[in-house]
Amino acid sequence: MVDVAVMQEKIRVVESKRDALVRLLEQPDLGTLRIDVDQALEELDDLIEEFKQTFPEGAAT
């Protein structure tokens, strides 16, 4: 079983890398890859939101 604190730290790492997808999405020459990057960003945001709902910050001890 994975410790909640470990999962929270891993989510923080993933959140910190979210900006890379945002910067990539801003590239004008992305072409059809833009669809995939946009989808990845949406799924990442959903994952982060679901994690925060399941494990609120104050719940980690």
C-alpha positions as CSV (number, residue, x, y, z in Angstrom):
1,M,0.0,0.0,0.0
2,V,1.3,3.4,-1.0
3,D,1.5,6.1,1.7
4,V,-0.8,9.1,1.1
5,A,2.1,11.5,1.7
6,V,4.1,9.8,-1.0
7,M,1.2,10.1,-3.4
8,Q,0.8,13.8,-2.6
9,E,4.5,14.4,-3.3
10,K,4.2,12.6,-6.6
11,I,1.1,14.6,-7.6
12,R,3.1,17.8,-6.7
13,V,5.9,16.8,-9.0
14,V,3.4,16.1,-11.8
15,E,1.7,19.5,-11.2
16,S,5.0,21.2,-11.4
17,K,5.5,19.7,-14.9
18,R,2.1,20.8,-16.1
19,D,3.6,24.1,-17.3
20,A,5.6,22.2,-19.9
21,L,2.4,21.1,-21.6
22,V,1.0,24.6,-21.4
23,R,4.1,26.0,-23.1
24,L,4.0,23.3,-25.7
25,L,0.3,24.1,-26.4
26,E,1.4,27.7,-27.1
27,Q,3.7,26.7,-29.9
28,P,2.3,28.0,-33.3
29,D,3.7,25.1,-35.3
30,L,2.3,22.3,-33.3
31,G,-0.1,21.1,-36.0
32,T,-2.3,18.1,-35.3
33,L,-0.2,17.3,-32.2
34,R,-2.1,20.2,-30.5
35,I,-5.1,17.9,-30.1
36,D,-3.0,15.4,-28.2
37,V,-1.4,18.0,-26.0
38,D,-4.7,19.6,-25.2
39,Q,-6.2,16.2,-24.3
40,A,-3.2,15.4,-22.1
41,L,-3.6,18.7,-20.3
42,E,-7.3,18.1,-19.7
43,E,-6.7,14.6,-18.4
44,L,-3.9,15.8,-16.1
45,D,-6.1,18.5,-14.7
46,D,-8.9,16.0,-14.1
47,L,-6.4,13.6,-12.4
48,I,-5.1,16.4,-10.1
49,E,-8.6,17.5,-9.2
50,E,-9.8,14.0,-8.4
51,F,-6.8,13.4,-6.3
52,K,-7.4,16.6,-4.3
53,Q,-11.0,15.7,-3.8
54,T,-10.0,12.2,-2.6
55,F,-7.1,13.3,-0.4
56,P,-7.6,16.8,0.8
57,E,-4.3,18.5,1.9
58,G,-5.3,18.5,5.6
59,A,-5.9,14.7,5.6
60,A,-2.1,13.8,5.3
61,T,-0.6,13.1,8.7
